[in-house]
Amino acid sequence: MLIVNFNNVRIVVKLEKMPQMSTERRTGRQRAVSKLKRGLILDAARAVFEAEGLDGASLRAIAVGAGYTPAALYFHFDSKEAIYAEVLRESLENLGRTINLALSRGKHPVDRLRAAAMAFFRFYDENPRDLDLGFYLFRGGMKPHGLGKKRDMMLNTSLEAALHPIFEAAQELGASAEAAKLLMVDTFAHAAGLLLLAHTGRIRMFGVSASNLMERFMEGEIAALVGRKGRA
């Protein structure tokens, strides 16, 4: 209650207590702010990793790019390897969505096999920095580097999940589990090799198209699968 004297007139005002923000709403806002901060950190980190590689990157550079102090990053990530793993996980999620979208257009196993393989190739062909992330490329070249056992396992599982439609389509075409897995690995290796040649410009010396070579490889594998199924 508030009592005010105005021109010798006594005014009594009853004040209503403002309702407090609910715990659920407050928690929701805190989560939204935390998600926004993580997004800023990951965007800055991606730019730093693309420019410097994992070895050359530093938490300080990432913090500066995100507009935070290095100490503030530890509220969200415990190391630059943890940040790198999250950036790569998001990239693999995008890869998986791209492949699944391509699969939705194919009804026959042959169409799905071709669609999955070419979607994998085109994703990295159109997003070369994602290829760099996936292979942990550095300014000094490519070399073995892990992000920690648990993180490596998680990322390898994500990559295999993205490639799994190739395995499934091959089995539908009559391939054994072992043969389907080999085709999945062969497709990955073939695509990776062609992409590295294309992105470094080395393939120009042969006067050929990486995309055409990838399509030729897949058509040969599909023809072999269909032929074996027909003879069975």
Long-range contacts (C-beta under 8 A, 24 or more apart in sequence): 34-76, 37-66, 37-68, 37-76, 38-76, 40-66, 40-67, 40-68, 41-66, 41-68, 41-73, 41-76, 41-77, 41-83, 42-83, 42-86, 42-87, 42-90, 45-80, 45-83, 45-84, 45-87, 46-87, 46-129, 46-133, 49-84, 49-87, 49-133, 50-129, 50-132, 50-133, 52-139, 53-132, 53-136, 53-137, 53-138, 53-139, 53-140, 54-80, 54-81, 54-84, 54-136, 54-138, 54-145, 55-138, 55-139, 55-140, 55-145, 56-138, 56-139, 57-84, 81-147, 81-148, 81-151, 82-147, 82-151, 84-133, 84-147, 85-147, 85-148, 85-151, 85-154, 85-155, 87-133, 88-133, 88-134, 88-155, 89-154, 89-155, 89-158, 91-127, 91-130, 91-133, 91-134, 92-134, 92-155, 92-158, 92-159, 92-162, 93-158, 94-123, 94-127, 94-130, 95-120, 95-123, 95-124, 95-130, 95-159, 95-162, 96-158, 96-161, 96-162, 98-122, 98-123, 99-123, 99-162, 99-165, 100-165, 103-165, 109-169, 109-172, 109-173, 110-169, 110-173, 110-222, 110-226, 112-165, 112-168, 112-169, 112-172, 113-165, 113-166, 113-169, 113-170, 113-173, 113-218, 113-222, 113-225, 114-218, 114-219, 114-222, 116-163, 116-165, 116-166, 116-169, 117-166, 117-187, 117-191, 117-214, 117-218, 118-214, 118-215, 118-218, 120-162, 120-163, 120-166, 120-187, 120-188, 120-191, 121-191, 121-194, 121-195, 121-211, 121-214, 122-211, 124-191, 124-195, 125-195, 125-198, 125-210, 125-211, 128-195, 128-199, 131-192, 131-195, 131-196, 131-199, 134-159, 135-192, 163-187, 163-188, 170-225, 173-222, 173-225, 173-226, 173-229, 174-225, 174-228, 174-229, 174-232, 175-225, 175-228, 183-221, 183-225, 186-221, 187-217, 187-218, 187-221, 190-214, 190-217
